[in-house]
Amino acid sequence: WIKNADRERYMTGSDMEAFNRFPNKITIYRGSVRGMQGKNGLRWTTDEKTAVRLAGGSNNIKGVVYAAEIYKDDIIAYSNKKNNHEIIADYRCLRDIRTHSPSGRKRKPIGSVS
């Protein structure tokens, strides 16, 4: 189903507008409390702070934050519902998956409206 997914079917108009502004290749993040198995999930984010929160960073839970590169054409869908800047991606298309130490710098998530 992943290869045949129609991204327009899963995205709102504003999500599609944000998606269209993405560069050809982006860095995405995933927070997991499940350790190494968490890097194989479908749900990622363009927002580093969201990944840290999902890894339990705000609750003193020892989680893991992953970072990876993905080409825009390999993204199944994007949603900013709940301000999570969520990317639905086939993890088999991710490149350079690595554990990530949050920078502490405030960066604007890709897809944010200025």
MOLINBEL-V739761 format. One line per field, one symbol per residue. ss: DSSP state (H for helix, E for strand, C for the rest). psi: psi as a letter, one per 20 degrees, with the letter a starting at -180 (. if undefined). burial: 1 if it has 24 or more other C-alpha atoms within 12 Angstrom, else 0. A space follows every 50 residues. Layout:
ss->???
psi->???
burial->???
This chain:
ss->CCCCCCHHHHCCHHHHHHHHCCCCEEEEEEEECCHHHHHHCCEEECCHHH HHHHCCCCCCCCCEEEEEEEEHHHEEEEECHHHCCEEEECHHHCEEEEEC CCCCCCCCCCCCCC
psi->hghjpohhhiqrghghggghiqrhprprqppqjjbhhiijrhorqioghg ggghjjhijkpnappqqrqqqgiipgrppkpjkilppoqoiiiqqlpqqp oqhiqoqpqpiqp.
burial->00000010001000110110010001111111100001111111111111 11111000000011111111111111111100011111111011001011 01000000111100
